[in-house]
């Protein structure tokens, strides 16, 4: 596998047809916010993997990073499903068109589907762990000091994040407000509670106590 000219902080995007087509697809399908965020997730995930001494497939990590937020897009907002699943399914369709082995597809699907479910991905395959690690770094600043100032600045120089905190919260809200039921039991309920007037999160205890079982 050769590497591309996109070398940042010693990490490059794989120079393969699969990676190039993934880039083109996401560039066309997503706005600048999601595109630049997704590219940063790849670099931050890769750099955190290097920091942890993990061995991973950069091509699979790249596809997982690039597709992880596609399900926030307008065409998915009526799906009635979690945006993570919509994103993962888009990646699976893309990879199957390229005859990627099913085990590799499973890893990418899982990485995307679980990227907002903390406490689980870190114990799974490196590609799964590192998509979440990249997202956590870019969105939440988890592990911020794991990377040097120079490496962090090299990534954000290529893919800036102006007003990113507010912009990504707006994107989350727009992507999931039309399907509020999909936030049950996951962190995106916090987003709707902050930004959607009248939203009431479902309660697990109420769900147990009000189930059809008599006792």
PyMOL commands that set and color helices and strands:
alter all, ss='L'
color gray80, all
select helices_A, chain A and resi 17-29+32-52+58-67+70-72+74-76+83-97+102-113+121-123+126-140+144-146+149-158+164-183+188-195+204-209
alter helices_A, ss='H'
color red, helices_A
select strands_A, chain A and resi 3-8+11-14
alter strands_A, ss='S'
color yellow, strands_A
deselect
rebuild
show_as cartoon
